[in-house]
Amino acid sequence: MRTTKYLLIGALGVAAVLLLTSDKAKPMRDELADKAKKKMDKWKDRLNKLNSNAMDSVEDLKDMIAGEVKGLSSDARDRIEAILSETTKATAKVKKNVSEQLS
């Protein structure tokens, strides 16, 4: 098992060296880079859309609860509004972090 493992690692190393250093491999590297960029852009768009939907949902929930909590004490209302506000901030922070990591 160990021999097979070492042969596989060696073969991957040789392939990586050939791919990274060969002039003939430049078109392949460019194609791989283009594909990777397209995939990254696709995932970035998906994550941004997901995050936007989450932020919209939190805002809708905040608006809905603001109208429904009139019967609660002011302390309970304040706590609920604080939680929703923190959730909105956390969602925005996640969106920022994801965008930075994918850039």
N, C-alpha and C positions, 0 to 999 in steps of 0.2 A: 504494500500500500504506500509506503514512504517513497519508494522509487518512482511510482506513478505520479505521486504528488510533486516530486522534484522535477520530473520530466515535463509535467504540465506547466509548472512555474517557469522553467527554463524556456519552453516554447513560447509562452506569453511574453517573456522578456525579450526574446529574439524578435518576435513580431512587433513589439512596441518600438524597439530600436530601429527596425527597418521602416516602420511607419513614420517615425519621427525624424529620421535622418536621410532617407532616400529622396532624391529629387523627383523620381517617378511617382512617389507617393503623395506629392504635393496636391494634385487634384483630389485625391481621396481625402486628405486632411481637410481641404477646403470644403468638400462636400459634407464631411462629418461635422465640421464647425457650423455650417449652414443649417444642417438638420438639428443640431443641438440648440442653436439659437431659436429656431422656429418652435421647437418643443418647449423651451424655456418661456418664450413669449406666450405660447398657448396656455401653459400652466399659470403664468403670471396673470393673464386675463381671467382665467377661471377663479383664481384665488381672490382677485380684486372684485369680481362679480359676487362671489360668495360672501366676502366681507361687507360689500355694499348692501347686500340683502340682509345680512345680520344686523348691520347698523340701522337699516330701515325698520326691521322688525323690532329692535329695541326701542327706537323712537316711537313707533306705533304703540307698543306696549306701555311706554311711559305716558303717552297721551291718553290711552284708554284708562290706565290706572289712576291718572290724575283726576279724571272725571268720576271714578268709582269710589274713591277714598274719602269722599266728603263726610261720611258718617264716622270715620275714624278720628282718633285724637290727633292733635297737631304733631305730637311726638312720633306716632306711627307713620303719619303722612311724610314727615321729614325723613324718617329712616328709609321708607320705600323710595322716595325721590333720590336720596343719596345713593342707594344701591343701584338704581337705574342709571344715575349719572356716572357712577364708577364703571358700570358695565359698558356704557357708551365710550368712556375714555379708554377702557381696556381694549375694546374692539378696534378703536382708532389706532392704538399702539400696536396691536397685532398687525393691522394693515400696513403700517409704516415699516415694521420690522420685516415683514414678508417682502415688501417692495424693495427694501434695501438689500436683502439677501439675494433676490433674484436679479438685481441690477448688475 
